[in-house]
Amino acid sequence: MDPITRRSFCNGNIVGPQHFAKATMAAGAFNPDVEFASPLGGDGHGSHTAAIAAGNNRIPVRMHGHEFGKASGMAPCARIAVYKVLYRLFGGYVVDVVAAIDQAVQDGVDILNRSVGPNSPPTAIWTTFLNPFDAALLSAVKAGVFVAQAAGNGGPFPKTLVSFSPWITTVAAGVDDCRYENHLTLGNGKLLPGLGVSPATHGNKSFSLISAADALLGLPATKYSALDCQRPELLNKRKVQGKILLCGYSFNYISGTASIKKVSQTARNLGAAGFVVVVENSYPGTKFDPVPISIPGILVTDVSKTKDLIDYYNSSTTRDWAGRATAFKATAGIANGLAPTLYNSAPQVALSSSQGPDVKDFSFQDADVLKPDILTPGNLIWAAWAPNGTDEANYAGKSSL
């Protein structure tokens, strides 16, 4: 047991954790300076899926000093046998996964939950149903083990399933009717909808807006985009302090080199009253999720609403002959986004969930198998995660099966 973990937290849900890395190590892919040669989770994915399956009942969900309700695992009295086969930086090897499946069957598990899959249909065999994963799972099913596998996160495109065979229960990701919404109120009276699991601006008041472009320090050229608001040292703290920082949503957010969490840290370091991130260009297939943050913040995803905000800011900002901002008269207030809105609507298939038809070979010919089999909640699921792992504790994707 981790020495910093209180013994009272342990309830016996986890039994016999094991890890499999012989193939990984033989291939020279295992880096002991980064990876754990143990069942210990490296990025929170395993902890998240385990908590969804068998987490304790009605556990308070607390982040940044706020409570978001209670969370429960699907089967709080169940026991989880852990077989770690994937690693943070490179994934894993088929041989290790098959070894783990065989060991699980030998150990007598009742259910195999596979929140993993191949990147594409196998190329070296004539049918997807005979790939090493599915063949090993067929043996597990014949031994009386129920097998559930994620459909994948390749949506919204057809033929992106990574769970192929009829003996596997393939699970698609669903979006329920719970939304964390927020809005920004401009000084001209306009309300701009957005996303932001955050508190309201102090006293529910409005504060002056300042664009990151108008807060730039005269520093040498850098590889970082200051408008992304990822680096506080690129911005003038004296100008930003006490104002709402206006930042741009660039492709860096799509690629993962920028994040809302870092914007939050930048705004906090600069003493800002809050921040707004605006999407000026639509990127096909982009999925925006609310991020829990400790200071007032909002992401405006509607390009037309972004234009309204920028037009208001530009018309309200006084500039000198050289275009430098001299007075910031645009104001805005961020609402409280900590409470969810329930729409009482039926679940929908998540945009990211992999779609059929199922394929029978690498040439993507249709298989005579209907997939996915079922749909379960798979978007913004509150659950446990590793503190030194992923940024936040509400993943999206079919790992949440």
C-alpha positions as CSV (number, residue, x, y, z in Angstrom):
1,M,0.0,0.0,0.0
2,D,1.2,3.5,-0.8
3,P,2.5,4.9,2.6
4,I,0.7,8.2,2.1
5,T,-2.6,6.4,1.6
6,R,-4.8,6.1,4.7
7,R,-5.6,2.5,5.5
8,S,-9.3,3.5,6.0
9,F,-9.5,4.2,2.3
10,C,-8.9,0.6,1.5
11,N,-12.0,-1.7,1.3
12,G,-10.7,-4.8,-0.4
13,N,-12.0,-3.9,-3.8
14,I,-8.6,-4.5,-5.5
15,V,-7.4,-8.0,-5.2
16,G,-4.2,-9.5,-6.7
17,P,-2.9,-6.7,-8.9
18,Q,-0.3,-7.9,-11.5
19,H,1.6,-6.3,-14.3
20,F,2.8,-7.7,-17.6
21,A,5.8,-6.2,-19.4
22,K,8.1,-9.0,-20.6
23,A,7.5,-8.3,-24.3
24,T,7.8,-4.6,-23.6
25,M,11.1,-5.0,-21.8
26,A,12.5,-7.4,-24.4
27,A,11.7,-4.9,-27.1
28,G,13.6,-2.2,-25.2
29,A,10.5,0.0,-25.0
30,F,10.3,0.1,-21.3
31,N,11.8,3.2,-19.7
32,P,12.2,2.7,-15.9
33,D,12.7,6.4,-15.4
34,V,9.2,7.1,-16.6
35,E,7.2,3.9,-16.3
36,F,6.4,1.8,-13.2
37,A,7.5,-1.8,-13.3
38,S,4.5,-2.6,-11.1
39,P,0.7,-2.5,-11.2
40,L,0.9,1.2,-10.1
41,G,-1.0,3.5,-12.5
42,G,1.0,5.9,-14.6
43,D,-1.6,8.3,-15.9
44,G,-4.9,7.6,-14.1
45,H,-6.6,5.6,-16.8
46,G,-6.6,2.4,-14.8
47,S,-7.7,4.1,-11.6
48,H,-10.6,5.8,-13.5
49,T,-12.0,2.7,-15.1
50,A,-11.6,0.7,-11.9
51,A,-13.5,3.3,-9.9
52,I,-16.3,3.3,-12.4
53,A,-16.6,-0.5,-12.2
54,A,-16.4,-1.0,-8.5
55,G,-15.8,2.3,-6.7
56,N,-17.3,2.9,-3.3
57,N,-20.9,4.0,-2.9
58,R,-21.9,7.7,-2.7
59,I,-18.4,9.2,-2.4
60,P,-18.3,13.0,-2.4
61,V,-16.8,14.5,-5.5
62,R,-14.6,17.4,-4.4
63,M,-12.4,19.5,-6.6
64,H,-10.9,22.9,-6.0
65,G,-12.8,23.3,-2.8
66,H,-16.2,22.6,-4.4
67,E,-18.4,19.6,-4.1
68,F,-20.1,18.3,-7.3
69,G,-22.4,15.7,-5.7
70,K,-21.9,12.0,-5.0
71,A,-20.3,9.3,-7.2
72,S,-20.7,5.5,-7.0
73,G,-19.2,2.6,-8.8
74,M,-21.5,0.4,-10.8
75,A,-20.9,-2.6,-8.4
76,P,-19.4,-1.2,-5.2
77,C,-19.2,-4.7,-3.6
78,A,-17.4,-6.2,-6.6
79,R,-13.7,-7.2,-6.5
80,I,-11.3,-6.1,-9.2
81,A,-8.3,-8.2,-10.3
82,V,-5.9,-5.8,-11.9
83,Y,-3.8,-6.9,-14.9
84,K,-1.7,-3.9,-16.1
85,V,-0.5,-4.3,-19.7
86,L,-0.3,-0.7,-21.0
87,Y,2.2,2.1,-20.2
88,R,2.1,5.8,-20.5
89,L,4.3,6.7,-23.4
90,F,3.9,3.9,-25.9
91,G,1.0,1.7,-25.1
92,G,1.8,-1.9,-25.0
93,Y,2.5,-5.2,-26.8
94,V,0.0,-7.8,-28.0
95,V,2.0,-10.6,-26.3
96,D,1.7,-9.0,-22.9
97,V,-2.0,-8.4,-23.3
98,V,-2.7,-12.0,-24.3
99,A,-0.6,-13.2,-21.4
100,A,-2.7,-11.1,-19.0
101,I,-6.0,-12.5,-20.5
102,D,-4.7,-16.0,-20.1
103,Q,-3.7,-15.3,-16.5
104,A,-7.1,-13.7,-15.7
105,V,-8.9,-16.8,-17.0
106,Q,-6.6,-19.0,-15.0
107,D,-7.3,-16.9,-11.9
108,G,-11.0,-17.5,-12.3
109,V,-12.3,-14.0,-13.0
110,D,-16.0,-13.7,-13.9
111,I,-15.8,-10.6,-16.2
112,L,-13.0,-9.2,-18.4
113,N,-13.3,-5.4,-19.0
114,R,-11.1,-4.3,-21.8
115,S,-10.9,-0.6,-22.2
116,V,-8.2,-1.0,-24.9
117,G,-8.1,-2.1,-28.5
118,P,-5.8,-2.2,-31.6
119,N,-5.3,1.0,-33.6
120,S,-6.7,-0.7,-36.7
121,P,-7.8,-4.0,-38.2
122,P,-4.9,-6.5,-38.2
123,T,-2.9,-6.7,-41.4
124,A,-1.1,-10.1,-41.0
125,I,-4.2,-12.4,-40.9
126,W,-7.0,-12.9,-43.3
127,T,-9.8,-12.0,-40.9
128,T,-10.2,-9.6,-37.9
129,F,-11.9,-12.4,-35.9
130,L,-8.6,-14.3,-35.7
131,N,-6.4,-11.5,-34.4
132,P,-4.5,-12.5,-31.2
133,F,-6.8,-10.3,-29.0
134,D,-10.0,-11.8,-30.2
135,A,-8.7,-15.4,-30.3
136,A,-7.6,-15.1,-26.7
137,L,-10.9,-13.6,-25.7
138,L,-12.7,-16.5,-27.5
139,S,-10.9,-18.9,-25.2
140,A,-11.9,-16.7,-22.2
141,V,-15.6,-16.8,-23.3
142,K,-15.4,-20.6,-23.8
143,A,-14.1,-20.8,-20.2
144,G,-17.2,-19.0,-19.0
145,V,-15.9,-15.4,-18.7
146,F,-18.0,-12.5,-19.9
147,V,-16.0,-10.1,-22.0
148,A,-16.8,-6.4,-22.5
149,Q,-14.7,-4.2,-24.8
150,A,-14.7,-0.6,-25.7
151,A,-15.9,0.2,-29.3
152,G,-13.1,2.7,-29.6
153,N,-12.8,6.5,-29.8
154,G,-12.5,6.8,-33.6
155,G,-15.9,8.5,-34.2
156,P,-17.7,10.1,-35.8
157,F,-16.4,8.2,-38.8
158,P,-17.7,4.8,-40.1
159,K,-15.8,1.5,-39.8
160,T,-13.7,2.7,-36.9
161,L,-14.6,-0.1,-34.5
162,V,-11.6,-1.8,-32.8
163,S,-13.8,-4.6,-31.2
164,F,-14.7,-7.0,-34.0
165,S,-15.9,-10.5,-32.9
166,P,-19.4,-11.7,-32.1
167,W,-18.3,-13.3,-28.8
168,I,-17.3,-9.9,-27.4
169,T,-19.8,-7.4,-26.0
170,T,-18.8,-4.2,-27.8
171,V,-19.7,-1.0,-25.9
172,A,-20.3,2.4,-27.5
173,A,-19.9,5.7,-25.6
174,G,-23.1,7.7,-24.8
175,V,-23.7,11.2,-23.8
176,D,-26.3,11.7,-21.1
177,D,-28.5,14.7,-20.3
178,C,-26.1,16.3,-17.8
179,R,-24.4,19.5,-19.0
180,Y,-22.1,21.9,-17.2
181,E,-22.9,25.2,-18.9
182,N,-21.9,28.7,-18.2
183,H,-22.3,32.2,-19.7
184,L,-20.4,35.4,-20.0
185,T,-22.3,38.7,-19.6
186,L,-20.8,41.6,-21.5
187,G,-21.0,45.2,-20.5
188,N,-23.3,45.9,-23.5
189,G,-25.8,43.5,-22.1
190,K,-25.1,40.5,-24.4
191,L,-25.0,37.0,-22.9
192,L,-22.6,34.6,-24.5
193,P,-23.0,30.9,-23.7
194,G,-19.9,28.8,-23.0
195,L,-18.4,26.0,-21.0
196,G,-16.7,26.3,-17.7
197,V,-17.0,24.3,-14.5
198,S,-15.9,27.3,-12.4
199,P,-17.1,29.8,-9.8
200,A,-18.5,33.2,-10.8
201,T,-16.4,36.3,-10.9
202,H,-16.0,37.8,-7.4
203,G,-19.2,39.2,-6.0
204,N,-21.0,38.3,-9.3
205,K,-19.5,41.6,-10.6
206,S,-18.1,42.6,-13.9
207,F,-14.4,43.3,-14.5
208,S,-12.5,45.0,-17.3
209,L,-11.4,42.8,-20.2
210,I,-7.9,42.6,-21.5
211,S,-6.7,40.7,-24.5
212,A,-3.5,38.7,-24.2
213,A,-2.4,40.5,-27.4
214,D,-2.6,43.8,-25.5
215,A,-0.8,42.5,-22.4
216,L,2.3,41.2,-24.2
217,L,5.7,42.0,-22.8
218,G,8.5,43.1,-25.2
219,L,10.3,39.8,-25.0
220,P,12.3,38.2,-27.8
221,A,10.6,35.8,-30.2
222,T,9.5,32.6,-28.6
223,K,8.3,29.3,-29.9
224,Y,5.2,29.7,-27.6
225,S,2.1,31.5,-28.7
226,A,1.4,34.2,-26.1
227,L,-2.3,34.4,-27.2
228,D,-2.8,30.8,-25.9
229,C,-2.1,32.2,-22.4
230,Q,0.1,29.2,-21.5
231,R,3.1,31.2,-20.3
232,P,2.5,33.9,-17.7
233,E,6.1,35.3,-18.1
234,L,5.1,36.5,-21.6
235,L,2.3,38.8,-20.3
236,N,2.4,42.0,-18.3
237,K,1.2,41.3,-14.8
238,R,0.6,44.9,-14.0
239,K,-1.8,45.2,-16.9
240,V,-3.6,41.9,-16.4
241,Q,-4.0,42.1,-12.6
242,G,-7.7,42.5,-11.6
243,K,-9.0,42.1,-15.1
244,I,-10.5,39.2,-17.1
245,L,-7.8,37.8,-19.4
246,L,-9.0,37.2,-23.0
247,C,-7.2,34.3,-24.7
248,G,-7.4,32.5,-28.1
249,Y,-8.1,28.9,-28.8
250,S,-5.6,27.8,-31.3
251,F,-4.7,24.4,-32.9
252,N,-2.3,24.0,-29.9
253,Y,-5.3,23.0,-27.8
254,I,-6.3,20.3,-30.4
255,S,-2.8,18.9,-30.5
256,G,-2.5,18.8,-26.7
257,T,0.3,21.3,-26.3
258,A,-2.0,23.9,-24.8
259,S,-4.8,23.3,-22.2
260,I,-7.5,25.2,-20.3
261,K,-5.8,24.1,-17.1
262,K,-2.7,26.0,-18.0
263,V,-4.7,29.1,-18.9
264,S,-6.2,28.9,-15.4
265,Q,-2.7,28.7,-13.9
266,T,-1.5,31.7,-16.0
267,A,-4.5,33.8,-15.0
268,R,-3.9,32.9,-11.3
269,N,-0.2,33.8,-11.5
270,L,-1.0,37.1,-13.1
271,G,-3.7,38.0,-10.5
272,A,-6.5,38.1,-13.1
273,A,-10.1,38.3,-12.0
274,G,-10.8,35.4,-14.4
275,F,-10.3,34.4,-18.0
276,V,-12.1,33.8,-21.3
277,V,-10.9,31.5,-24.0
278,V,-12.5,32.1,-27.4
279,V,-12.7,29.9,-30.4
280,E,-12.3,32.0,-33.6
281,N,-12.0,29.1,-36.1
282,S,-13.9,25.9,-36.2
283,Y,-11.9,22.7,-36.5
284,P,-13.8,19.7,-37.9
285,G,-14.5,17.0,-35.4
286,T,-13.4,19.1,-32.4
287,K,-15.1,18.2,-29.2
288,F,-15.2,20.7,-26.4
289,D,-15.6,19.5,-22.8
290,P,-16.0,21.6,-19.7
291,V,-12.9,21.6,-17.5
292,P,-13.1,22.0,-13.7
293,I,-11.1,25.0,-12.6
294,S,-10.6,26.8,-9.4
295,I,-10.9,30.4,-10.7
296,P,-13.6,32.1,-12.8
297,G,-13.2,30.9,-16.4
298,I,-15.2,30.1,-19.5
299,L,-14.6,28.7,-23.0
300,V,-16.7,30.4,-25.7
301,T,-17.1,27.7,-28.5
302,D,-19.5,29.4,-30.8
303,V,-17.5,31.3,-33.5
304,S,-20.3,33.9,-34.0
305,K,-20.4,34.6,-30.2
306,T,-16.6,35.0,-30.3
307,K,-17.0,37.6,-33.0
308,D,-19.6,39.5,-30.8
309,L,-17.1,39.5,-28.0
310,I,-14.1,40.6,-30.1
311,D,-16.1,43.4,-31.8
312,Y,-17.3,44.7,-28.4
313,Y,-13.7,44.6,-27.0
314,N,-12.2,46.4,-30.0
315,S,-14.9,49.1,-30.0
316,S,-14.5,49.7,-26.3
317,T,-10.7,49.8,-26.1
318,T,-8.9,53.1,-26.6
319,R,-5.7,53.0,-28.6
320,D,-2.9,55.5,-29.4
321,W,-1.6,56.4,-32.8
322,A,0.6,53.2,-32.9
323,G,-2.3,50.9,-32.0
324,R,-1.3,50.4,-28.4
325,A,-4.2,50.0,-25.9
326,T,-4.3,52.9,-23.5
327,A,-7.7,52.3,-21.8
328,F,-9.7,49.1,-21.3
329,K,-13.4,50.0,-21.2
330,A,-14.9,46.6,-22.2
331,T,-16.3,44.7,-19.2
332,A,-17.7,41.3,-18.5
333,G,-18.8,39.0,-15.8
334,I,-18.6,35.2,-15.6
335,A,-21.5,33.3,-14.2
336,N,-21.4,30.4,-11.7
337,G,-20.8,27.2,-13.7
338,L,-20.5,24.7,-10.9
339,A,-24.1,23.3,-11.0
340,P,-25.1,20.9,-13.7
341,T,-28.2,21.3,-15.9
342,L,-30.3,18.2,-16.5
343,Y,-32.4,18.2,-19.8
344,N,-34.4,15.0,-19.1
345,S,-33.4,13.7,-22.6
346,A,-32.5,10.3,-23.8
347,P,-28.8,9.3,-24.1
348,Q,-27.1,10.0,-27.4
349,V,-24.1,8.4,-29.1
350,A,-21.0,10.5,-28.3
351,L,-19.3,12.1,-31.3
352,S,-16.0,10.4,-30.5
353,S,-17.5,6.9,-30.2
354,S,-16.3,4.5,-32.9
355,Q,-19.0,3.5,-35.4
356,G,-19.8,0.4,-37.5
357,P,-20.3,-1.4,-39.8
358,D,-18.0,-4.1,-38.4
359,V,-15.2,-5.1,-40.7
360,K,-13.9,-8.6,-41.4
361,D,-10.4,-7.7,-42.7
362,F,-7.8,-5.0,-43.3
363,S,-9.5,-4.1,-46.6
364,F,-12.5,-2.9,-44.5
365,Q,-15.0,-5.2,-46.1
366,D,-18.2,-5.4,-44.1
367,A,-18.6,-8.3,-41.7
368,D,-22.0,-10.0,-41.1
369,V,-21.9,-8.9,-37.5
370,L,-23.9,-6.0,-36.0
371,K,-21.7,-3.8,-33.8
372,P,-21.6,-2.1,-31.3
373,D,-23.8,-4.2,-29.1
374,I,-24.8,-1.7,-26.4
375,L,-24.3,1.9,-25.4
376,T,-23.4,3.1,-21.9
377,P,-22.5,6.5,-20.4
378,G,-19.0,7.4,-21.7
379,N,-18.6,11.2,-21.5
380,L,-17.6,13.3,-18.5
381,I,-17.7,10.6,-15.9
382,W,-16.6,11.6,-12.4
383,A,-14.3,8.9,-11.0
384,A,-10.9,8.4,-9.3
385,W,-7.7,9.3,-11.1
386,A,-3.9,9.4,-10.3
387,P,-2.9,12.9,-8.8
388,N,0.3,12.9,-10.9
389,G,-1.4,11.6,-14.0
390,T,-4.0,13.2,-16.3
391,D,-5.1,16.8,-15.7
392,E,-8.6,16.1,-14.5
393,A,-10.9,13.4,-13.1
394,N,-13.6,13.4,-15.7
395,Y,-12.5,11.5,-18.8
396,A,-14.4,11.2,-22.0
397,G,-14.3,8.1,-24.2
398,K,-15.3,4.5,-24.2
399,S,-12.8,3.7,-21.4
400,S,-15.7,4.5,-19.2
401,L,-17.5,1.3,-20.0
